[in-house]
Structures are given as C-alpha cells and as structure tokens.
Amino acid sequence: MKFIDIAEIQVKAGDGGAGMSHFRREANVAFGGPDGGNGGRGGNVILEGDEGLHTLLDFRYNRIHEAEDGGKGGTNNRQGKMGDDLILKVPCGTVIQDVDNEEPIGEVIKHGQQLVVATGGKGGVGNHVFVSSSNQAPTKTIPPGMGERKSIRLELKMLADVGIIGAPNAGKSTLITVISAARPKVADYPFTTLVPNLGVVSHKDADPFVVADVPGLIAGASEGKGLGHDFLRHIERTRILIHLIDASQESSEAMISDFEGILNELALYDQQLLSRPRLTVLSKLDLVLPEGEDVYQNEDALKEFKAYLVSKNVEFMELSSARRIGISKILDKVVELLDTLKEGHSDGKKDA
C-alpha cells in the first residue's frame, strides 16, 4: 500500500430544499388555507477518524466529495427530506486546513471522532409559516440556503507513543523490525526509509505501545530540505524519542555532528521537541565490535564521543539490533518513561 500523508480535496455540503407555496384543496371546502411545507436541510460533509487507516491514498485520486441536497417541501405542511450527511473516513491524526484562507479547521485524533468540515444549507420556508390574521393567503416563501463549498488540505501526523529518530542510515528501520512486526525496507544506503513506518511493541507485562520509524534527517530539514517535514511532522505527537547515533562512524567528529545536527533541526522546527523525554542510543555496535572479539574497531572514536556525551550530561545506552544487544534494556526504559508519563509526574529529564 502506498503511503500518502498529504492530500487536497473539494467538499460540497448539500443545498437546502426549497419551501413550497401551496394552498389546501379539499372537497366541500370553499377556501383552503396555505399548506406549503418547509424544505429539508442539506447534508453535512463530516470527517470521521478510523484507526484502521494509515494513509490518505484514497483522497489522492478521489478529490471531489458532495453531500446530498435537502428535499423540497410538500403539501399538507410536509417538510422535505433532510439530505444525508457524507461521512469520509480518515486516519487518526489527520489535521484539516482551509486551502483558500489557510485557516485551521480542526483535527481528528480518536477513532470514531467526527468533525464537520462543510455545513449543509438550511431548508427553505414554505408559505404556511406566513399566515396571519391580516394575511390569510400568503404566497411568500424564503429560498433555501446553499451548502458550504470548500477546498481543504488533509495532513496526516502519525500518532505513536515512541518516535525513532536519527540521521539517515542510523539503524532506525532495523530496530523497528527487531522490536515489532513492522517490516520496513532495510539497506546499507541513506534514506532507506522514505515514509514513516508504524509498529506495535509488546514487552514483558507492559501494555503494548506504538513505535514510529520516521525518515532520516539532514541539515536544513526544518526548512524542507531532503525529506524535510516528512521527518519532522510525524514526531510532533510522539511522547518519547529514541535518538540513534551510528557508532560505526570512523571519527568522533562525525558522531558529534550527527548528534548535534538532529537536535538543531528539532529546535528549529519546534523548540518544545527538545523538552520531550529522549533516549540517546549508540547503534550498530555489531559493526565496531566483531563477534568473538572484545576490542572496538574504532575504540578511540567511540571513547571520544562517549566523553563528549558525558561532558554534556547526556546519559546513553548501547545497541546492536542485528545481534539483539541492548534491546531489552532500551524497552525497559521506554516502558518506565511511558508509565511515568501516564501517572502525570514526569521527572523532566530530557535524556536517559
């Protein structure tokens, strides 16, 4: 299934039905009174959250959506049929914006949550409403209202408990493959992950939680360079971040550049992301500590980078997804942080 996280569509709510101008005609009744009924309301266009959806693909190829018009008023003061609402299912985490004025309309977060994005027109008023002592035979009606027509932008911001972040090829896809049933593309070249991947993690007796592996980041991503907002947009709603740094790089300078570069792009995009609980993890230890050996291949570079982290008061963990080293400890820490957030008394630490 192709992943689409932005789509623009046209929505049109139903027009109200016309009110009727009519006079009652009955046998043996010389002067029948007005009995024209009101028109029915036009249908609304409604977006509804569906936890089974994870892409906006359907809206990429089906861009025009119209609700049903209201029915005309009838005789004997009968009101016209109300137009049926048009309910469009969207993934949870969809943000809706008016394209013309760029004003936010709302967002759909939960399964079953509904948001009216275009309101149907009111039904017209029939002539029976205008009868009075001074006007026993009114012919006046009020025209129906028109349904709203809008161009709207749908933007999916994935909902996940944990976001795995890092420079391209830092090991994010491999990690989510190991800890969940997700099967993203894995290869030894940058930008293996071109779209976010979601996986559900079950660890020991803890409640299952959702992890998002989001696209790699390069300098300038906060300004849209590289994969840009494809990376940043999808971590806005994560509760915890796992920051991976490739420990197999040849120099500590390269590791420091990756570490600081990610944090800089987070700050440029949204300063609040830096205050989110974050695990700093050195990944790909299998590449620097061959099986059966006890000496790192780039020991000096690693020592220098670890000393740098210590100087910044950043606690860190170590990981080899390929050899399943450090997985359990990292998940233990994630569960601990999630439980703390649920209890509402986070200790405020940014790194662990």
C-alpha positions, 0 to 999 in steps of 0.5 A: 500500500502506498503511503500518502500523508498529504492530500487536497480535496473539494467538499460540497455540503448539500443545498437546502430544499426549497419551501413550497407555496401551496394552498389546501384543496379539499372537497366541500371546502370553499377556501383552503388555507396555505399548506406549503411545507418547509424544505429539508436541510442539506447534508453535512460533509463530516470527517470521521477518524478510523484507526484502521487507516494509515494513509490518505491514498484514497483522497489522492485520486478521489478529490471531489466529495458532495453531500446530498441536497435537502428535499423540497417541501410538500403539501399538507405542511410536509417538510422535505427530506433532510439530505444525508450527511457524507461521512469520509473516513480518515486516519487518526491524526489527520489535521484539516486546513482551509486551502483558500484562507489557510485557516485551521479547521480542526483535527481528528485524533480518536477513532470514531471522532467526527468533525464537520468540515462543510455545513449543509444549507438550511431548508427553505420556508414554505408559505404556511409559516406566513399566515396571519390574521391580516394575511390569510393567503400568503404566497411568500416563501424564503429560498433555501440556503446553499451548502458550504463549498470548500477546498481543504488540505488533509495532513496526516501526523502519525500518532505513536507513543515512541518516535525513532529518530536519527540521521539517515542510515542510523539503524532506525528501520532495523530496530523497528523490525527487531522490536515489532512486526513492522517490516520496513525496507532495510539497506546499507544506503541513506534514506532507506526509509522514505515514509514513516513506518508504524509498529506495535511493541509488546514487552514483558507485562507492559501494555503494548505501545506504538513505535514510529520509524520516521525518515532520516534527517539532514541539515536544513530539514526544518526548512524542507530540505531532503525529506524535510517535514516528512521527518519532522511532522510525524514526531510532533505527537510522539511522547518519547524519542529514541535518538540513534547515533551510528557508532560505526562512524570512523571519527568522533567528529562525525558522531558529534555532528550527527548528534548535534545536527538532529537536535538543531533541526528539532529546535528549529522546527519546534523548540518544545521537541527538545523538552520531550523525554529522549533516549540517546542510543549508540547503534550498530555496535555489531559493526565496531565490535566483531563477534568473538572479539572484545576490542572496538574497531574504532575504540578511540572514536567511540571513547571520544564521543562517549566523553563528549556525551558525558561532558554534556550530561547526556546519559546513553545506552548501547545497541546492536539490533542485528545481534539483539544487544541492548534491546531489552534494556532500551524497552525497559526504559521506554516502558518506565518513561511511558508509565511515568508519563501516564501517572502525570509526574514526569521527572523532566529529564530530557535524556536517559 
